[in-house]
């Protein structure tokens, strides 16, 4: 009897513990955030498009990456440090002879007098897109902008406008002899012998000119655009006479000269060089090049579509020199469920980190713009979002992204998920498919003819979403039920069985398997702001990347939200992924990858 009484009391105690534990879970099913989050930049991957590069009066260099900001190098381009103006739309950078940094954007001119610690916008003067920043031999600064041609005299603080040639827009400016200015404009090249008071047009064949520079020897180079090609013209006598020295069918992005008056030209095909005044040209770098910096120390740098390239032997050999250049946009992130390895796909290649973002390896040059998923068996799947009719839809890697095999289902893949048995399912532009053998073979799982965008399991129930409808199946796709008036660009579910739909501008929640839905109230400045990505933590909790407003976090299934943007360089976040131990990774638009320590690890 005593034993039975003891067992009864233990039963009652265990029942009470389980009851109150379940009450706690129901009342607060999340608890996965430990205080306010703080984001920090991962140690790479480095790179991204660089669109301008210049050396100042000392050995330091500035480089820019449109919305990635301004970067400074004190070691001739071996490494870079971001010094601000992320998201500003940088077009040109410049270091004046007095050491002041300038950055021309799509919407005006900025300057820094303390090496980039703080930046200030020029409110009265150059406006609109900054097309060129130029300093003549006397120290006068000129800026050609969408708002006109401006100059600032030596020691002055006020920018003054120079009336351009007629009503034509001025795209570039260069100094001739004393009091002589040349400008490239939409109607040709113009010359002024009185510092811009009056102008005369130089009769060169091409009508549209957008670049003009002057070398140490006094030679002038100009880039003109005809109806069929772009041409480089050379003049040794202030454009009294000239000759064509280069022609290409594509655009010419930049033109510069080194201390010895050797010519460098940036174009889509790469970086070209001439040491005989343009009579012969040699391709030095076969990468799309936008900016060129031949330094006085003999190091040659190129701002290119895939980052910054550096040569210490006059262009014979090149190395990527991107350390610190965090301007890559990642459109796909995934974390391996067992090992925690982080995979990131971008237009620059495919990367992996096995130490939670402390270091990264470029595993492949393949460009994956869509979905990346990792199975419990360690297979990595990457989908091509934009494809041609004869290209692959889905590839698989068994070695962490180093080599890939085509495992495409019969249609373009838009989402991937795994069931409890680790069977792979794919949403496509033509229904759902599943593979029983890791992608080697595929079988239809229904919804043929539907252009699907999303796919996710909630227990045994499989959800698939399109732009206008939501479907679910309780028998692995043999039959489907349509839920009208629901769209799902993205679906995610947590271990409590709660389902969330990202409908592009709003989030809906269901706690009863999809029978009823609730629109969640998000604290957005604009209710039509796009939700770029929705992340469900397995144990509960939500995180939403909202374009232009940053990251929203909810610890109570979406009833309440707060912004967690501390440490982020930009409020434009494209992708989110979660480590099994809780760390979150965020792909920032032209800001590489950020991570947070706000979770237990």
C-alpha positions as CSV (number, residue, x, y, z in Angstrom):
1,X,0.0,0.0,0.0
2,X,2.8,2.4,0.9
3,X,4.5,1.7,-2.4
4,X,1.2,2.3,-4.3
5,X,0.8,5.6,-2.4
6,X,4.3,6.7,-3.2
7,X,3.8,5.9,-6.9
8,X,0.5,7.8,-6.8
9,X,2.2,10.9,-5.3
10,X,4.9,10.7,-7.9
11,X,2.3,10.4,-10.7
12,X,0.5,13.5,-9.4
13,X,3.9,15.4,-9.1
14,X,4.9,14.5,-12.7
15,X,1.5,15.4,-14.0
16,X,1.7,18.8,-12.3
17,X,5.2,19.4,-13.7
18,X,4.1,18.5,-17.2
19,X,0.9,20.6,-16.9
20,X,2.7,23.8,-15.8
21,X,5.5,23.2,-18.3
22,X,2.9,23.0,-21.1
23,X,1.2,26.1,-19.8
24,X,4.5,28.0,-20.0
25,X,5.1,26.8,-23.5
26,X,1.6,27.9,-24.6
27,X,1.9,31.2,-22.9
28,X,5.3,32.0,-24.3
29,X,6.3,29.5,-26.9
30,X,9.4,31.3,-28.0
31,X,11.9,32.6,-25.5
32,X,14.7,32.3,-28.1
33,X,15.9,35.9,-28.0
34,X,18.2,36.7,-25.1
35,X,17.9,40.5,-24.8
36,X,18.3,43.0,-27.6
37,X,20.2,41.8,-30.7
38,X,23.4,43.3,-31.9
39,X,24.6,42.7,-35.4
40,X,28.2,42.4,-36.4
41,X,29.9,42.0,-39.7
42,X,31.1,38.5,-40.5
43,X,34.7,38.3,-41.6
44,X,33.8,38.2,-45.2
45,X,33.1,37.1,-47.8
46,X,34.8,40.1,-49.3
47,X,34.3,41.6,-52.7
48,X,31.5,43.2,-54.8
49,X,31.4,45.7,-57.6
50,X,33.8,48.6,-57.4
51,X,33.0,51.5,-59.7
52,X,35.8,54.0,-59.0
53,X,39.3,54.2,-57.5
54,X,41.8,57.0,-57.1
55,X,45.1,57.8,-55.4
56,X,45.6,61.0,-53.4
57,X,48.7,63.2,-52.9
58,X,50.1,60.7,-50.5
59,X,50.0,56.9,-51.1
60,X,46.5,56.4,-49.8
61,X,43.7,55.2,-52.1
62,X,39.9,55.7,-52.1
63,X,37.6,53.2,-53.8
64,X,33.8,53.2,-54.1
65,X,31.1,50.7,-54.6
66,X,27.9,52.6,-55.5
67,X,25.6,51.5,-52.6
68,X,28.4,49.8,-50.8
69,X,30.0,53.1,-49.7
70,X,33.5,54.5,-49.7
71,X,36.6,52.4,-48.9
72,X,40.1,53.6,-47.8
73,X,43.4,51.8,-48.3
74,X,46.7,52.8,-46.7
75,X,48.7,49.9,-48.1
76,X,48.4,50.4,-51.8
77,X,45.3,48.4,-52.1
78,X,46.3,45.3,-50.2
79,X,43.4,45.8,-47.8
80,X,40.4,48.1,-47.4
81,X,38.3,49.8,-44.7
82,X,34.8,51.1,-45.2
83,X,34.7,54.8,-44.1
84,X,31.0,55.5,-44.7
85,X,28.3,56.6,-47.1
86,X,26.8,53.1,-47.5
87,X,23.6,53.3,-49.5
88,X,24.5,56.7,-50.9
89,X,24.9,55.7,-54.6
90,X,28.5,56.6,-55.0
91,X,29.6,57.5,-58.6
92,X,33.0,59.1,-58.1
93,X,35.7,59.5,-55.4
94,X,38.5,62.0,-55.2
95,X,41.3,63.1,-52.8
96,X,42.2,66.7,-53.2
97,X,45.8,68.1,-52.8
98,X,44.8,69.5,-49.3
99,X,43.8,65.9,-48.2
100,X,40.0,66.4,-48.2
101,X,38.1,63.4,-49.4
102,X,35.2,63.8,-51.9
103,X,32.5,61.4,-52.9
104,X,30.2,62.2,-55.8
105,X,26.8,60.4,-55.6
106,X,23.7,60.1,-57.8
107,X,22.3,63.0,-55.7
108,X,25.1,65.4,-54.9
109,X,28.6,65.9,-53.5
110,X,29.9,64.9,-50.1
111,X,33.2,65.8,-48.4
112,X,35.2,64.7,-45.4
113,X,37.9,66.7,-43.7
114,X,38.8,64.0,-41.2
115,X,39.7,61.0,-43.3
116,X,36.2,59.7,-43.6
117,X,35.2,59.8,-39.9
118,X,32.3,62.2,-40.8
119,X,30.9,63.2,-44.1
120,X,29.0,66.4,-45.0
121,X,26.9,67.1,-48.1
122,X,27.5,70.2,-50.2
123,X,24.1,71.9,-50.1
124,X,24.9,74.9,-52.3
125,X,26.7,74.1,-55.4
126,X,27.1,70.8,-57.3
127,X,23.7,68.9,-57.5
128,X,22.3,65.9,-59.1
129,X,24.6,63.1,-60.3
130,X,28.3,63.9,-60.0
131,X,30.0,63.1,-63.2
132,X,33.5,64.2,-62.6
133,X,35.7,65.7,-59.8
134,X,38.8,67.4,-61.1
135,X,41.6,69.6,-59.7
136,X,43.8,71.7,-61.9
137,X,47.5,72.4,-61.5
138,X,46.7,75.5,-59.4
139,X,44.6,73.7,-56.9
140,X,41.2,74.8,-58.1
141,X,38.5,72.1,-57.8
142,X,36.0,71.6,-60.6
143,X,32.8,69.4,-60.5
144,X,30.7,68.5,-63.5
145,X,27.3,67.4,-62.3
146,X,23.7,67.1,-63.4
147,X,23.1,70.5,-61.9
148,X,25.9,72.2,-63.9
149,X,29.6,73.0,-63.9
150,X,31.0,74.3,-60.6
151,X,34.4,75.3,-59.3
152,X,35.9,76.1,-55.9
153,X,39.0,78.3,-55.8
154,X,42.0,77.5,-53.7
155,X,41.3,78.1,-50.0
156,X,37.7,78.9,-50.8
157,X,34.6,77.4,-49.2
158,X,31.9,78.6,-51.7
159,X,31.2,76.7,-54.9
160,X,30.5,78.9,-57.9
161,X,28.8,77.9,-61.1
162,X,30.3,78.3,-64.5
163,X,27.9,78.9,-67.3
164,X,28.3,76.0,-69.7
165,X,28.3,76.2,-73.5
166,X,24.8,77.2,-74.3
167,X,22.1,75.0,-72.7
168,X,24.2,71.9,-73.1
169,X,24.9,69.6,-70.1
170,X,28.6,69.4,-69.1
171,X,29.8,65.9,-68.5
172,X,33.6,66.4,-67.9
173,X,36.1,69.2,-67.6
174,X,39.9,69.5,-68.2
175,X,42.4,72.4,-68.0
176,X,44.3,73.6,-71.1
177,X,46.8,76.4,-71.0
178,X,46.5,79.5,-68.7
179,X,42.8,80.4,-68.4
180,X,41.9,77.7,-70.9
181,X,39.1,75.1,-70.1
182,X,37.8,72.2,-72.1
183,X,34.5,70.5,-71.5
184,X,32.9,67.4,-72.8
185,X,29.2,67.9,-73.4
186,X,26.3,66.3,-75.2
187,X,26.9,68.5,-78.2
188,X,30.6,67.9,-78.5
189,X,33.8,69.4,-77.1
190,X,33.9,73.1,-76.2
191,X,36.8,75.4,-75.4
192,X,37.0,78.6,-73.3
193,X,40.0,80.9,-73.3
194,X,38.6,83.1,-70.5
195,X,37.9,80.5,-67.7
196,X,34.4,79.8,-68.8
197,X,33.0,83.2,-69.7
198,X,32.6,82.3,-73.4
199,X,32.8,79.1,-75.3
200,X,33.5,77.8,-78.8
201,X,32.7,74.3,-80.2
202,X,35.6,72.3,-81.5
203,X,34.5,70.7,-84.8
204,X,35.1,67.0,-84.2
205,X,32.9,64.5,-86.0
206,X,31.2,62.9,-82.9
207,X,28.4,64.9,-81.3
208,X,28.3,63.3,-77.8
209,X,31.4,63.5,-75.6
210,X,31.5,62.4,-71.9
211,X,35.1,62.1,-70.9
212,X,38.1,64.4,-71.3
213,X,41.4,64.3,-69.5
214,X,44.9,65.9,-69.7
215,X,48.2,64.2,-69.3
216,X,51.5,65.4,-67.8
217,X,52.9,66.2,-71.3
218,X,49.9,68.4,-72.1
219,X,48.2,65.8,-74.3
220,X,44.4,65.8,-74.2
221,X,42.3,62.7,-74.5
222,X,38.5,62.7,-75.1
223,X,35.9,59.9,-75.5
224,X,33.2,60.5,-78.0
225,X,30.1,58.5,-78.9
226,X,28.8,57.9,-82.4
227,X,25.8,56.0,-83.5
228,X,27.8,52.8,-83.9
229,X,30.9,53.0,-81.6
230,X,32.8,54.9,-78.9
231,X,36.1,56.5,-79.9
232,X,39.2,58.0,-78.1
233,X,40.6,61.2,-79.6
234,X,44.1,62.5,-78.9
235,X,45.3,66.1,-79.3
236,X,48.8,67.5,-78.6
237,X,47.9,71.1,-79.3
238,X,44.8,72.0,-77.2
239,X,42.5,70.4,-79.8
240,X,43.7,72.6,-82.7
241,X,44.3,69.2,-84.3
242,X,43.4,65.7,-83.2
243,X,43.5,62.0,-84.2
244,X,41.4,59.0,-83.4
245,X,43.5,56.4,-81.4
246,X,40.9,53.9,-80.3
247,X,37.5,52.6,-81.3
248,X,35.2,50.0,-79.7
249,X,31.6,48.9,-80.2
250,X,30.9,48.9,-76.4
251,X,31.1,51.6,-73.8
252,X,34.3,53.1,-72.5
253,X,33.8,53.5,-68.7
254,X,37.1,55.3,-67.8
255,X,40.3,56.7,-69.2
256,X,43.4,57.8,-67.3
257,X,47.1,58.3,-67.6
258,X,50.0,57.5,-65.3
259,X,53.0,59.6,-64.4
260,X,54.8,58.6,-67.7
261,X,51.7,59.5,-69.8
262,X,50.9,55.9,-70.5
263,X,47.2,55.4,-71.3
264,X,44.8,53.1,-69.5
265,X,41.2,52.5,-70.7
266,X,38.4,50.7,-68.8
267,X,35.7,48.8,-70.8
268,X,33.4,45.8,-70.5
269,X,36.0,43.6,-72.1
270,X,38.6,44.7,-69.5
271,X,41.5,47.0,-68.9
272,X,43.6,48.2,-71.9
273,X,47.0,49.8,-71.9
274,X,49.0,51.9,-74.5
275,X,52.6,53.1,-74.0
276,X,52.8,54.7,-77.5
277,X,50.1,57.4,-77.3
278,X,47.3,55.1,-78.4
279,X,48.8,53.7,-81.6
280,X,48.7,50.2,-80.1
281,X,46.7,48.8,-77.2
282,X,47.1,45.7,-75.1
283,X,44.5,43.9,-72.9
284,X,46.0,43.7,-69.4
285,X,43.0,42.4,-67.4
286,X,40.0,40.5,-68.9
287,X,37.5,41.6,-66.3
288,X,34.8,44.3,-66.7
289,X,36.6,47.4,-65.5
290,X,35.1,50.7,-64.3
291,X,37.9,52.5,-62.6
292,X,41.7,52.6,-62.9
293,X,44.4,53.8,-60.5
294,X,48.0,53.6,-61.7
295,X,49.8,54.6,-58.5
296,X,53.0,56.5,-58.3
297,X,54.6,53.5,-56.5
298,X,54.1,51.3,-59.5
299,X,51.1,49.3,-58.3
300,X,48.2,49.2,-60.7
301,X,44.7,48.8,-59.4
302,X,41.4,48.2,-61.3
303,X,37.9,48.7,-59.9
304,X,35.9,45.9,-61.5
305,X,32.6,44.2,-61.5
306,X,33.9,41.5,-59.3
307,X,35.9,43.7,-56.9
308,X,39.3,45.2,-56.9
309,X,42.2,43.7,-58.8
310,X,45.9,44.5,-58.0
311,X,49.1,44.1,-60.0
312,X,52.6,44.8,-58.8
313,X,54.3,44.0,-62.1
314,X,52.7,46.5,-64.6
315,X,49.7,44.3,-65.3
316,X,51.5,41.0,-66.1
317,X,49.9,39.2,-63.2
318,X,46.8,40.1,-61.1
319,X,45.4,39.1,-57.8
320,X,42.0,39.9,-56.3
321,X,42.5,42.4,-53.5
322,X,39.2,42.6,-51.8
323,X,40.0,42.2,-48.1
324,X,37.7,44.6,-46.3
325,X,35.6,45.3,-49.4
326,X,32.2,44.2,-48.1
327,X,30.0,45.1,-51.0
328,X,28.7,41.7,-52.1
329,X,24.9,41.1,-52.3
330,X,23.9,37.5,-51.3
331,X,20.6,36.3,-52.6
332,X,20.8,32.8,-51.0
333,X,21.8,31.7,-47.5
334,X,21.6,28.3,-45.9
335,X,23.0,26.6,-42.8
336,X,23.7,22.9,-42.6
337,X,21.4,21.4,-40.0
338,X,24.0,19.1,-38.4
339,X,27.4,20.7,-38.9
340,X,26.3,24.4,-38.9
341,X,28.3,25.2,-42.0
342,X,27.0,28.4,-43.6
343,X,26.5,28.6,-47.4
344,X,26.1,31.8,-49.3
345,X,25.3,32.3,-53.0
346,X,25.8,35.5,-55.0
347,X,26.5,36.8,-58.4
348,X,30.2,36.6,-57.5
349,X,30.2,32.9,-56.6
350,X,29.4,30.4,-54.0
351,X,31.0,30.5,-50.5
352,X,31.2,28.4,-47.4
353,X,32.1,29.1,-43.8
354,X,32.7,26.2,-41.3
355,X,33.5,28.5,-38.3
356,X,30.3,30.6,-38.1
357,X,31.5,33.4,-40.3
358,X,35.1,33.8,-39.0
359,X,36.5,32.8,-42.4
360,X,35.1,32.0,-45.8
361,X,36.2,29.9,-48.7
362,X,35.0,30.6,-52.3
363,X,33.9,27.1,-53.3
364,X,32.8,27.8,-56.8
365,X,32.4,30.6,-59.4
366,X,28.9,29.4,-60.1
367,X,26.2,32.1,-59.7
368,X,23.2,30.9,-57.8
369,X,20.5,33.6,-57.6
370,X,17.7,31.6,-56.1
371,X,17.4,28.9,-53.4
372,X,20.1,27.0,-51.4
373,X,19.2,24.1,-49.1
374,X,21.3,21.6,-47.1
375,X,20.0,18.1,-46.2
376,X,20.7,16.3,-43.0
377,X,23.0,14.0,-45.1
378,X,25.1,17.0,-46.0
379,X,24.1,17.4,-49.7
380,X,24.0,21.0,-50.8
381,X,21.3,22.0,-53.3
382,X,21.4,25.3,-55.2
383,X,18.7,26.5,-57.6
384,X,19.2,28.8,-60.6
385,X,16.4,31.4,-60.4
386,X,16.9,32.9,-63.9
387,X,17.7,30.4,-66.5
388,X,17.8,29.9,-70.3
389,X,15.8,27.1,-71.9
390,X,18.8,24.8,-72.2
391,X,20.3,25.4,-68.8
392,X,20.0,23.5,-65.5
393,X,17.4,24.3,-62.8
394,X,19.0,22.6,-59.8
395,X,22.5,21.4,-58.9
396,X,23.7,19.2,-56.1
397,X,27.1,19.2,-54.3
398,X,28.4,16.4,-52.1
399,X,31.6,18.2,-51.2
400,X,30.5,21.5,-49.8
401,X,30.1,23.3,-53.1
402,X,33.4,22.5,-54.8
403,X,31.9,20.3,-57.5
404,X,28.3,20.2,-58.7
405,X,26.0,17.8,-60.5
406,X,22.8,18.5,-62.4
407,X,19.9,17.1,-60.6
408,X,17.1,19.1,-62.1
409,X,13.5,18.2,-61.9
410,X,11.4,18.8,-65.1
411,X,10.7,22.5,-64.3
412,X,12.3,25.6,-62.9
413,X,12.8,25.3,-59.1
414,X,11.5,28.1,-56.8
415,X,11.7,26.5,-53.4
416,X,13.1,23.4,-51.7
417,X,12.2,21.5,-48.5
418,X,12.7,18.2,-46.7
419,X,10.2,15.9,-44.9
420,X,10.9,14.1,-41.7
421,X,12.5,11.2,-43.6
422,X,14.8,13.8,-45.3
423,X,13.1,13.2,-48.7
424,X,13.6,16.2,-51.0
425,X,10.6,18.2,-52.3
426,X,10.7,21.0,-54.9
427,X,8.2,23.7,-55.8
428,X,8.5,24.6,-59.4
429,X,6.9,26.7,-62.1
430,X,4.9,23.6,-63.0
431,X,3.8,21.9,-59.7
432,X,5.5,19.9,-57.0
433,X,8.1,17.2,-57.4
434,X,9.8,14.9,-54.9
435,X,12.9,12.8,-55.1
436,X,13.4,9.5,-53.2
437,X,17.2,9.4,-53.9
438,X,18.6,12.9,-53.2
439,X,17.7,14.3,-56.6
440,X,18.8,11.5,-58.9
441,X,15.2,10.8,-59.9
442,X,12.1,12.9,-59.6
443,X,8.4,12.0,-59.3
444,X,5.4,14.3,-59.6
445,X,3.7,15.3,-56.3
446,X,0.8,17.1,-57.9
447,X,-0.3,20.6,-58.7
448,X,0.8,20.3,-62.3
449,X,0.1,23.6,-64.2
450,X,0.5,25.7,-61.0
451,X,3.4,28.3,-61.0
452,X,4.4,27.8,-57.4
453,X,6.6,30.1,-55.3
454,X,6.9,28.4,-51.9
455,X,6.9,25.0,-50.1
456,X,7.1,23.9,-46.5
457,X,6.2,21.1,-44.2
458,X,4.2,21.5,-41.0
459,X,4.5,18.1,-39.4
460,X,3.1,15.7,-42.0
461,X,1.1,18.4,-43.8
462,X,2.8,19.9,-46.9
463,X,1.9,23.4,-47.9
464,X,2.6,24.9,-51.4
465,X,1.9,28.5,-52.3
466,X,1.5,30.5,-55.5
467,X,0.9,34.2,-56.2
468,X,-2.9,33.7,-55.7
469,X,-3.5,30.5,-53.9
470,X,-2.4,28.3,-51.0
471,X,-2.6,24.5,-51.1
472,X,-2.0,21.7,-48.6
473,X,-1.6,18.0,-48.8
474,X,-1.8,15.4,-46.0
475,X,-0.6,12.5,-48.2
476,X,2.7,13.7,-49.6
477,X,1.2,15.3,-52.6
478,X,-1.1,12.6,-53.9
479,X,-4.1,14.9,-53.3
480,X,-4.3,18.6,-52.5
481,X,-6.8,21.1,-51.0
482,X,-7.0,24.6,-52.2
483,X,-7.3,27.5,-49.7
484,X,-8.6,30.5,-51.7
485,X,-7.7,34.2,-51.2
486,X,-4.3,33.3,-49.8
487,X,-1.0,33.9,-51.5
488,X,2.4,32.7,-50.3
489,X,5.6,34.0,-51.7
490,X,7.2,32.2,-48.7
491,X,6.0,29.7,-46.1
492,X,7.6,28.8,-42.8
493,X,6.5,26.8,-39.8
494,X,7.8,26.2,-36.3
495,X,7.9,23.2,-34.0
496,X,4.6,24.3,-32.3
497,X,2.8,23.7,-35.6
498,X,2.2,27.4,-36.2
499,X,2.4,28.4,-39.9
500,X,3.3,31.8,-41.3
501,X,2.8,33.2,-44.8
502,X,4.9,36.0,-46.3
503,X,2.5,37.6,-48.8
504,X,5.1,40.1,-49.9
505,X,3.6,43.1,-48.0
506,X,2.0,41.3,-45.1
507,X,2.4,38.2,-42.9
508,X,-0.4,35.8,-42.0
509,X,-0.5,33.2,-39.2
510,X,-2.4,30.0,-38.6
511,X,-2.3,28.1,-35.3
512,X,-4.8,25.4,-36.4
513,X,-3.1,23.8,-39.4
514,X,-4.3,26.3,-41.9
515,X,-8.1,26.3,-41.2
516,X,-8.1,29.9,-40.0
517,X,-5.6,32.8,-40.6
518,X,-4.8,36.1,-38.9
519,X,-3.1,39.0,-40.5
520,X,-0.3,40.2,-38.2
521,X,0.1,43.8,-37.3
522,X,3.5,45.0,-38.3
523,X,4.9,48.4,-37.1
524,X,5.9,49.7,-40.5
525,X,6.2,53.2,-41.8
526,X,4.6,52.1,-45.1
527,X,2.2,49.2,-45.0
528,X,3.1,48.4,-48.6
529,X,6.8,48.0,-47.8
530,X,8.1,44.7,-49.2
531,X,8.9,41.9,-46.8
532,X,12.1,40.4,-48.4
533,X,12.4,37.3,-46.1
534,X,10.6,35.6,-43.2
535,X,12.4,33.4,-40.8
536,X,10.8,31.0,-38.3
537,X,12.9,29.8,-35.5
538,X,12.4,26.1,-34.9
539,X,11.4,26.6,-31.3
540,X,9.3,29.6,-32.0
541,X,9.9,33.3,-32.8
542,X,9.8,35.2,-36.0
543,X,12.2,37.5,-37.8
544,X,11.3,39.5,-40.9
545,X,13.6,41.4,-43.2
546,X,11.7,44.5,-44.4
547,X,13.1,46.4,-47.4
548,X,14.3,49.8,-46.3
549,X,13.2,49.4,-42.7
550,X,15.5,46.6,-41.4
551,X,14.8,43.6,-39.3
552,X,11.7,43.0,-37.2
553,X,11.7,40.4,-34.4
554,X,8.8,38.9,-32.5
555,X,9.1,36.6,-29.5
556,X,5.4,35.9,-29.2
557,X,4.4,34.4,-32.6
558,X,3.9,37.8,-34.2
559,X,1.6,39.5,-31.7
560,X,4.3,42.1,-30.9
561,X,7.3,43.2,-32.9
562,X,10.3,45.4,-32.4
563,X,13.1,46.5,-34.8
564,X,16.5,45.1,-34.2
565,X,18.9,47.0,-36.5
566,X,21.7,47.9,-34.1
567,X,25.0,47.3,-35.9
568,X,23.5,46.9,-39.4
569,X,25.1,49.1,-42.1
570,X,21.9,49.3,-44.0
571,X,18.2,48.7,-43.6
572,X,18.1,46.8,-46.8
573,X,18.4,43.1,-45.9
574,X,17.7,40.4,-48.5
575,X,18.2,37.0,-46.8
576,X,18.2,35.4,-43.4
577,X,19.4,32.0,-42.1
578,X,19.6,30.4,-38.7
579,X,22.4,28.3,-37.2
580,X,21.2,25.3,-35.2
581,X,22.5,26.9,-32.0
582,X,20.7,30.1,-32.7
583,X,23.0,32.6,-34.4
584,X,21.3,34.4,-37.3
585,X,23.0,35.4,-40.5
586,X,21.7,38.3,-42.6
587,X,22.6,39.1,-46.2
588,X,22.7,42.9,-46.5
589,X,22.2,44.5,-49.9
590,X,25.7,45.3,-51.1
591,X,27.0,44.9,-47.5
592,X,28.0,41.2,-47.5
593,X,26.9,39.1,-44.5
594,X,26.2,40.2,-40.9
595,X,25.6,37.9,-37.9
596,X,24.3,38.3,-34.4
597,X,25.4,37.0,-31.0
598,X,22.0,37.6,-29.5
599,X,21.2,33.9,-29.2
600,X,22.6,31.1,-27.0
601,X,25.3,29.1,-28.8
